């Protein structure tokens, strides 16, 4: 059986404290509007995932993947970059799309493949593509987005643009040929790319300890001549800081960064997966104690920005 993914590790970047405060030396000190938008988008992502999985179970759409437990990764990353930066996502970042202005209707209609679908039914459900938001199409093969992001980042460098490319991939993708090719190319040419490995403990049914012999995924950065930073992926402030710092580094011409977001996939790999066949309930219950939404809410409360009435109104909305 797989183990939980090591949030006790000493080199893990973490900012949020159990009492709802933030480490004063690391706190990015975001303004009220930004932290509220981050929280609202995280909750919206959770509710959207719940509704969409229900639609799949009803047979109204054919396929879906939830990001339950990983909302801090996508939303925090989107908050840390500008609208001009490019995203080359994989399929567990609905929060990234929502934060950057993609509407719920646009996401839902793509999953239906109906007349309002921007891809006109040419893609599988959850394989979004939105040019206005600088979001490259999601593709199904494992790891292909990694080399695509390296190319986008290199194009930005050649153009002299003050932008970076950011891509996401799971721990399983680090075993792909594209992981080596993408990081090696970006490292050699110092392309402004942020490589985000969402280490959620599982590559479908394969636990992370059977995925690699490396101590951490962040250690893999050494071979490609770039920094590797291990981040508490359920701490949205830590996610924000790590991505913001990596972006600044890329814009200075210092090249790419590999970020390992240590998180947990609370749901199945997809609507076609039954996770109870390969992991126990106790592991999932343990992960719920580190729910990124539950961890961020006390921070808003300590700043006087949130209460139960606002929570109920948000969920109803």
C-alpha positions, 0 to 999 in steps of 0.5 A, a space after each residue: 500500500 502507498 504511504 502518505 506523502 511526507 508533509 513532515 519533511 524538513 525541507 518542505 516550504 510551508 507558510 500557513 500555521 495550524 492556528 490560522 496565522 502565517 509565518 511572518 518571514 515567508 508570508 507573501 502578504 497578499 491584499 484582501 482582494 487577492 486572498 478572497 479571490 483565491 479562497 472563493 476559487 478554491 471553493 468554487 473548484 471543489 463544488 464544480 468537481 462534485 457536480 461534474 462527477 455527479 453528471 458523469 455518474 448520471 451518464 450525462 457526460 462520459 468522463 471526468 477527473 476531480 482535483 479534490 484535495 489539490 485545489 491549492 496547487 492550481 489556484 495558488 499558481 494562477 494567482 502568482 503569475 500574470 495574465 500574459 504568462 502561459 499555462 500548459 496544464 494537465 487535467 487536474 487544474 480546473 481552479 487554474 482556468 477559473 482563476 484566470 477568467 474561464 467561466 463555469 459554462 465554458 468548462 461544463 460545455 466542453 465536457 458535454 461537447 455541445 454547441 457551446 464547446 470551444 473545441 467543437 467536440 474535437 477533444 475528450 471531456 476535461 481537455 480544455 483549451 482557451 486561447 484568450 487566457 493563454 492556456 494551451 490545450 490539455 493532451 492525454 498522453 503522459 508528459 507531453 505537456 512538459 516538452 510543450 512548455 519548454 518550447 513555449 518558454 523558449 519562444 518567450 525568451 526568443 521574443 524577449 517577452 517578459 513572460 514565463 511558461 508554467 506546466 503541471 504534471 503528476 509524479 507518474 510523469 517524471 518517469 516519462 521520456 518527455 520529462 527528461 527531454 523537457 527539463 534537459 532542453 529548458 535547463 540547457 537553454 535557460 528557458 523561463 519555464 516553471 515545471 510543477 510536479 504535483 506529487 499526489 502520492 499516486 500515478 493511478 494505482 502506483 504509489 510514489 515510492 514505486 515510481 522513483 528511487 530518488 529521495 524526492 521529486 525535487 531532487 531530480 532538478 539537480 541533473 538538469 541544472 536548475 533549482 528544485 523546491 519542495 513545497 507543501 502543496 496543500 498550503 496555498 500561500 506556500 504555493 503562491 510564494 514558490 511560483 512567484 519566486 520561480 517566475 522572478 528567477 525565470 524573468 531574470 534570465 536564470 532559467 527554469 525551476 522544478 517545483 514539487 508540490 506535495 499533496 494528496 489525491 483524495 478522489 480516484 484518478 478519474 471517473 473510470 478509477 476505483 481507488 478502494 482497490 489499491 488504497 485504504 480509507 485510513 490514508 484518505 481520512 488522514 489526508 483530509 486533515 490537511 485539506 487545502 480549503 480547510 487550512 486556508 479558511 482560518 487564515 482568512 478568519 484571523 484577518 477578519 475576512 471570513 465567517 460562517 455566514 459568508 461560507 454558506 452564501 458562497 457555497 449556495 452561490 
